[in-house]
Amino acid sequence: MEPEAFKTNYSMSSIHRVIQVLRAFKVDQPHMSLTELSRSTGISVSSLQRIVNTLVYEGFLTKNEKTKQYSLGLELMFLGQMVQKSDALLSKAIPIMERLNEDTKENISLNIIEGNQRRCIYNLPSRHELSALTFVGHTSPLYAGASAKVLLAYCEPEFIESYLNSIELSGITDLTVNSKEELRKQLAEIRNQGYSITYGERVKGAVSISVPILAKEDFLLGTLSVTFPYIRQEEYDFEGLTETLKKAAQEIVL
């Protein structure tokens, strides 16, 4: 079978449609009606009805009979827990992140590169009423924010150049870097100092400090980050907080 033909057949398959349905649910839209799902996925209501009925039966979706809206089911949580337990990075990182969260009371996140993006794979929220939120599964470009820049800075030079040549810098906020030459300088500085601190590059009013999690021979596993509102920055010794993050990142790979 030709690769393009395979791609076309696969994109129309039932499995692909099921994945589209599950991915349609977002943090800011956890409940959706059949009509909303159809609008989000582009799948007809008649086809969706069969898919969601099966997903509800298997526990991957739940249906509120009063509102006729669907949400993700507990079966996904159980599968997620299995992944969490089997993943070596998460298994080592979570207890250390919990300690950091307890000590700082701030948002602590674990991030990896997925394709050409930063993805958050674990997060412990701030214990303050005013906080800078991060969500598991959230993605962002590799040029905006401390965690993203650390991930990019520790990639191979060939990957960095390929990435920079393939993108247009789009301002997420008015503080997002808009020059590739400036970004190259920032990446070199991050690699040299071993951390990144950013102010409002991805989320206005948020300060983020991020360090790499490096295995043997500087193999990048991910980044460990703390994020908090700009208004609380005077409460912290940035040098001390950065060193705490670095030591925690080293513990994860020991």
N, C-alpha and C positions, 0 to 999 in steps of 0.2 A: 504494500500500500504506500502511495506517495505521502511524504510528510504533510503537505498542505491539505491533502484529502483527509488524512487522519485528524488534522487539527479541526477541519470543518465538521467532520462527523462527531468528534468529541465535544465541540462547543454546543452541539444540539442534543447531546445525550441527557438522559434523565439524571445521571449523577451530577453533571455540571449544573443542572437546574436546581437540584437540591442544595448544592453549595451556594448558589446565588441566593436562595431563600434564606439560608442560615446567616450569610454575610450581610443581608439587608438590615438586620437588627443592629442598632448602634447604641452607644452609651446614652446619647440624648434622644433616642427613639427606641426604647426597649419594648414597646407594645405597638403592634400594627394590625390593621384590619386587612381583609383579603384584597380590598381595592387598593390600599396603600402598598401592600406587597407587590401587587401587579404593576403599579406605577413605578415602584423602585426597581423591580427586576426586569420589567418588559415582558413577563410571562403572562399569558392570557389567564383570566380568572378561572375558566373551566379547567385548564391544565394545573393551575395552582391548587385548586380544590383537592385534586387527587394527591398532590405532593404533600400538602399540609396535613391531610387526614392521616397519611402514612406516618409522617413525622410525629404527630400527636400520639398515635397508637404506640409508636416505639419509644416515646418519652423524650424526644429531642425538641419538641415544641409543647407548650400548654395552651389551652384555649379557655378564655373567660366567656362562659355561656351568656352572661348578661350583656357584656359590651361587644361580644363577637370579635374580640381582638386576640391576637396570638403573641406569645413571648417565648424566649428560649427556655427549654426544659431542663430538669435536673440531670438527665442522662449526660448532657454536655459537661456539667460540673463534675460528675463522677469520672468521665474520661479525662477531663482536665487535671483532676487530682492524680490520676494514674501517670499522666505525662510529667506532672510536677515531681512526683516521687521518683520517677525513673531518670530524670534529667540531673546529671551530675553537677552542672553549674548551679542550678536552682537549689539543689539539695545542700550544697555548701554555702551558697550565698544567703539564703533566707534567714538562718539564725543570726548571722552577722548583721544583716539589714535590720532585723528586729531590734538588735542591741543599739544600732545607730539611731533608729527611730525613737527608741526609749530615751536615749541620751540627748538627742537634739530636739525632739518633739516636732521635727520637720519632715517634709515629704522626701522619702528615699526611694530611688528607682534603679532598676537594672535594665540595661539596654543592649541590643545587639544590632549588627548590620543584617538586613534582609533585603536582598537585591541591591538597589541603590538608595535605600532608605534606612533611617533609624527606626527601630521598633522597640517599644517598651514591653518587656516580657514579665516583669513583676514590679509591684509598687506597694509601698506602705504609706498611707496618707498622713498628712500633718495632724497633730493633735490640737492645733490652734484653731480658733473659729475662723480667723482670716488665714487662708492658705493658698498656695499655688498648686493647682490640681494637675495630676498626671494620671493617665488611664492605661491599664494593661491593654495591649493591642494597638495603642495609638502609634501612628507613624509620622515622620516628618523628614524633610530634605536633609542631606548630610552637611549642608552649609549653614544651618541655622540652629543656634543653641549649643550649650556646652557639651552635652553628651554626644550630639551628632558630630560636632567638630573633632572631638577626641577620637571617635570611631574612624573618621576619615583620615585624621592625622597619622594614625597608626597602620593604615593600609600600605600596601606596596606602592612605590612611586609610580609604577606603570598604571595601576588602578586609579590613583589620584588624578593623573593627567587625562586618562580616558574619561573619567567621570566629569572633570571640569570641561573637557571639550564637548561633552554631550548635553550639557545643561545650559539654561539661561537662568541667571540669578534673579529670582522674583522676591521682592520685598514683602516678607510676612508682616513685619512691623517697620516703622521708620528707622529702627536700629539694626535691621538685618544687613549684613555685608552686601554691597552691590558691585564690588570690583573683584574680579578673579585674581588679579595681582595681589590685592590686599588679603584675600582669602589664603593665597599661597603663603604669604608672610605669617599670617596667624597660625596656619597649620604647622609651619616650621617652628614657631615659638612654642606651640603646645607640645610638640614632640621633644623639644629641648628641655622644657621645664617639667613635663610630666603631668600636666593638668590643664583645665580650661575653666575660666570664670566668665560668664556672660551676663549682661543686663538687658532684659527685655527684647532679646533678638527674635524669640518665637512667640512669647506671651508677654504683653506689655505689663510692666510692674513687677516682673519676676526676676529673681537672681538665681543663677544655677552654677554650682561647682561640680565638675565631673573629672574622674580619673579613670585611666584604663585598667582593665583586669587582664594581666599578661601571664601566660603560661611560659614554659621553658622556651628559650630563644626568642623572647618577645613576641610569641604568638598571641594575637589579640583574641580574647574570648568575649569581651563586652566592655561596658562601662558601668561604673557605680557613681550615682549622682545624688546630691542633695539640692532641693529647690525650695525657696521661700520668698515671701513678698519683699520688695525693695524697702518697704517701710521698716522692716526688722533688721536690716543689714548692720546697723550700729550695735546690735546686741552681740555680734560675733567677731571673734578673732579669726579673720579669713585664713591666715597662715596656719594657725592651729587646726582649724576645721579641715583645711586641705590635707594636712599631714595625717589627721585622723582617718580621712577617706582613703588615703594612700595605704595606710597600715591595714585597714579593713580589706582593701582590694588584694593585698598580699596574702592575707589570711585565707581568702577564698581559694587560692590556688595551692596552698601548702598541703 
